[in-house]
Amino acid sequence: MELTLYIKPWCPWCVEAVAWLEKQGYQFNKIDVLSDPIAYDRMRRISRQSLTPTLETPDGLVLADFDVAQLEKFMLRNALLP
């Protein structure tokens, strides 16, 4: 299962989310929405906001504007294992 993580490079929550996902062994596609306007528009459409990080699962679940504690709970609640 490959996740999509929408980030802004200067965002400290994004840096933390990337580090946590990597440490846990998740496969994910990291997309910088500041350099990809099409991805930015998609992120805004699926999350109904413009904040990062935003995570999208292959099943269409979305977690927007989160910290690592919220990310960990989301992954556990939805049984999303690496």
Sequence and secondary structure as in RCSB ss.txt:
>XXXX:A:sequence
MELTLYIKPWCPWCVEAVAWLEKQGYQFNKIDVLSDPIAYDRMRRISRQSLTPTLETPDGLVLADFDVAQLEKFM
LRNALLP
>XXXX:A:secstr
 EEEEEE TT HHHHHHHHHHHHHT EEEEEETTT HHHHHHHHHHHSS  S EEE TTS EEES  HHHHHHHH
HHTT   
